[in-house]
Amino acid sequence: MALSSQFENFRDTLYNETRQMLEVLDLCEDDMGVVHIEQVQAWLLITHYEFARANYRRAWVSAGRTFRLVQLAKLHEVDSPENILGNEDPILLEEKRRTFWVAYCLDRFICMESRWPLTLIEEVVRAISPIYHTDQANVSLQICTRLPSPELAFQGGHPIQLCFLSEAIASNDHALFSPLAECAILVTICGRAMSHSQVSKVEKAAYGNASLDFWLRHEWLDGMLNKRLDALTVTYPVVSAVADSMLLFAFMLAQTTVVYLANIIEGLGAGTQYQPAVAEYQKRAMRAATEIARLSKAHEQIGYIKVSNRILTPTAPPLAVVQRC
């Protein structure tokens, strides 16, 4: 809310007081195992505010603090069989899931910008199985938190339990997910594309050309991305995308990944055997860039409050610190 025009004269005061309250809270906490969900949410909002204000150094530090709190609170294993209690409030469980996935997406956005290692990693061991592989027996997954419920169900107080990220990635159908869940899936695909790019550079340096593994990885990523784009396009009309800020962002993220995959192909060089593939991806990248520009203009009509007001909690944020931030 501090980014809205009516609070313009109080932005710095609200931010500084909120940050001081959180830092005092950290000093008072002695138990490593006690982390309140409101504390994580408040640090998430602080981090987003700092990035929006272009205070990148402080934002990166705050982000690291947030991710460690996420790990201390074990938000990455909300739905682990060892943690599930029969009398746990389903609203609180869903709030934890949403808080985790917002932090998960933020971690990847920072990595895309800075090329630094991830904190909230998707898998414990990725190298055992190729990046395009979907055989769950060969991959040990760390994230045991289900994807976030659809917004209307959450806001209505009756969240719907969805599948895990690993199941969504491995599935071959065009299942529809909530906009926040779609963002989590798409940012995962984009993150894998970044890993694919890094591995490809090593392969090119070692072998001088693209390997069979390169094309298998690239085609898997391209297929997964097209599947998510098809599901979004068929289910959500353009009007819905413009009206829903999270949905609009999911579309922009998908189109950005299209451009990124094209850049990876262009990195193969000018060899004639790659020209047809390079030309096709360039055409798709141009269409994606045009769509990003169109969506960006639509985004100008959406305020900051609408973007983040309903992501984390079903009603108003439960902590006064979060409300003020």
N, C-alpha and C positions, 0 to 999 in steps of 0.2 A: 504493500500500500504506500510505502514511503516514496515510490517512484511516480505516484499519481500527482497531478498538477496541484490539487488542493493541499498537499503536504509538502510542497516544494520548499517552503521556508523552514521546515522542521526536519528535513531529510538527515542532515548530518547529526543533529541532536538525537533523533530516534536511533540512528545507526550506532553512534558512539555509546549511548546509554545501554542499548541492547547488548552490544559486544562486551561492555564492562560487566554486565550482569552475568553473562555466560562465562566469562573468565573467572569471576568470583565463585561461581558455581563449581567450576572445575577444581579450584583450590580447596573447596570445602569437601569434595567427594574423596573419601579414602578407599572405598571398596571398589576394586577393579571390575567387579561383576555387576555393579549397579549403574545402569545407564537408562535414563528416562527417554521415552520416545519423543517427548516434546523438546528435549535438549538437542536431539539429532535434527529434528525438523527446523529448529531455530538456527542451527549452524548451517543447514542447507540454504535457508533464506538469506542469511548473512553472506554466504559465498556467492549466491546468485546476484545479490545486490552489489558486491564488490566487483564482480566481472562486468556488470552493467555500467558501473561507474568508472571502468577502465583502470581499476587499481589491481593490476594483474598479479603482481608479486604477492600482495597480501591475500588476494583471492586464492592463489595456488596454495598458500600456507593454510588458509582456512579450509580449503577443500581437503587437504591431507588430514587435518584434524577431524573433519566430518567423517571421512572414510574409516578412520581408526575407531571412532565412536560407533559407527555402523558395525564394525567387526566385534567390538566389545559387547554390544547389545545382541550379537549373533542374529542380526536381521537377515543374513544370508542363509539361515537354516530355520526359518520360521515354521516350515512344514515338515521338518525332519521328524521321523517317527518317535525319536527320543524326546522331542520337545512338545509334542501335541498333547494337550490335556483336554479331557472331555468337557470340562466346565469353562474353558477359555472363551471369552467374549468374542464372537465372530467379527464384530465391528473393530475391536482392537487388533485382532489378527490381520484383518485387511488393511488397517492403517499402517501396521508394521510392514506389510508387503509393499504398499505403495511408497512408503518412505525409502525402503531398500531400492526399489526400481528407479526412483528419481535419482538417488545417489549413484546407482549403477550407470545410468545414462550420462550423468555429469562426469563421472570418471572417464568414460570413453570420449566425451567431447574434449576434455582437457588433453587426453592422449593424442587425439587427432591434431590438435593445435600445436602441442609441444613436442610430440614424438617421444614422450617419456613413458616408462613402463606403467602398466595398469596396476591398480591396487586391489580392486574387487574383480579378481580374475574369473573367467567363465568356467575354466576347467583346471583341475589339479595337474593333469598330465595331458598336454595337447600333442606332444611329439609321438606318442604311441600310435596314434591314428592320423591319417591324412586329414587335412583341413576340410575336405569335402565328404569325409566318411560319416556315416550315420549309424554305424554299428555300436550300440551303447555298451556292449560287453567289453569293448576295447578301450573305453574312455571312462576315467574316474571323475565324476562330476562333483564340484564343490557346492554349487548353488542348490539349496534344497528349499527354496521359497517359490511358491507358485506365482504365475503371472497375475497382475492386478485385475480385479473384477471390473466389469463394465461400469461406467460412471453413474448411470441412472440407478442401477441396483445398489451401488455403494451409497449414493446420496439418499436413497430411500431407506437405508438402514437394513437392507437384506442383500449383502454381497453374495455374488455367485462365485463358487470355487472353480478356477480355471486350471489348466495343465501347467507343467513345468516348462521352462525355457527349452530344455533339451528335447522334450517331446514336440514342442512347436517347431523347432529347427529340423528335427528328423522326419516330421510328418510330410507326406506327399500330397495331402489334400489342400483345399483352399479355405480352411477354417477361418472364421472371422473372429478377431479379437478386439478388445477395447482400444481406443486411440493410444493410451499410455502403454498398453501391452504391445501394440504395433511398433511404437517408438523403441521399446526395449529390444524387440526382435530385429528391427531394421538397424539399430545402432550396433547390434551384435554382428550382423552381416557386414556392416561397414568396417567394424573392428577386425573381422576375419580377412576382409579385403586388404587392410593395411598389413596384416601378417603375411598374406599372400604376396604382396608387393615386395616386402623385405626379403622373403625367401627367394623370390624370383631374381632379385638383384644378385644374391649369393650364387644362384644356379648359373646365371649368365656370366658372372665372373669366373666360375669354375669350368663351365662347359662351352661357353661362347654362344649358345643359342637356347631357345625355349625347350624344356624337357617335356616328356609325356605327362609328368606330374603337374607341370604348369597348366597345361590345357585341361586336365581333369579338375584341378582346383578352380580354375577360372570358369569353366562351364558349370560347375556345381554352384558357385557363387552367383553367376548370372541367372541360372535357373531358379534358385531360391529367391533372388531379388524380383524377378519377373512374376513369380507366384504371389508374392506379397503385394506387388503393385496391382496385379489383376484383381486380387481380393479387395483391395482398397477402392479401386476404380469402379468395380461392379456394385459394391455394397453402399458406398458413400458417394452420393452425387456431388457435383461441384459446389452447389449451394451449401451443403452440409459442411464441406471442407472449409469454406470461407467462414462459416458461422462458428465452427469449433476450432479454437486455437491449437489444441493438442493434435487434432486431426490434420490441420493445415501443416503443422510442423512435421508430422509423419510423412506427408506427401513430399515436402521439401527435402527431408532426409533421404527418402528413397531416390529422388532425382539426383541428389548430390552423389549418391553411391554409383549411379549410372555413369556420371561424369568421371568418377574416380576409377572405375573399371576400364573406361576408355583410355585414361591416362596410363594405366598399367600396360595395356596392349601397345600403345605408342612407344613405350619404353623398350620394346623388343628390337627396335632399329628399323632400318630401311630395306631389309631383305625382301625380295620379291615374293617369297612364299608366304609372307605375312600380310601383304598388301590388301587382299580381299577382307580379311578379318579386321584390319586397322580401319579400312574405309567404312565398314558397317558400323563399327563401334563409334567412329567419329560422327556419323549421321545421327546415331542415337544420342550421343552426348550433346549435339547441337539442339536437338528437340528437348532434351532434359534441361539444358541451360535456359532455353526460351520459357519453359514451364516454371522454372525457379524464379525467373524475373516476374512472370505473371503472378505467381503466388506471393512474392515479396510485396508487390503493390497492394494485394489484398490484405496482407498482414498489417499494412499501415493503418487500417481501419480498426484494428484490435488493440485495446489498451493493455497495459501491464497487469492490471487487476484481473482482467478476464483470462489472461494467460495462465496464472498460477493460483487463482483463488480457491479452486475446488479440487486440486490434485491430491492433497495429502489427507484431508479430513472430511467426514460427511457433512458437518455443519461448520460452525466457526472454529478456527484453531483453538485447542484446549488450553493453551498457555498464554498468559498475558504478554509474555515476551514475543511470542509468535504473532499475536494480534498487532502489537505495536510495530513490529518489523514489517 
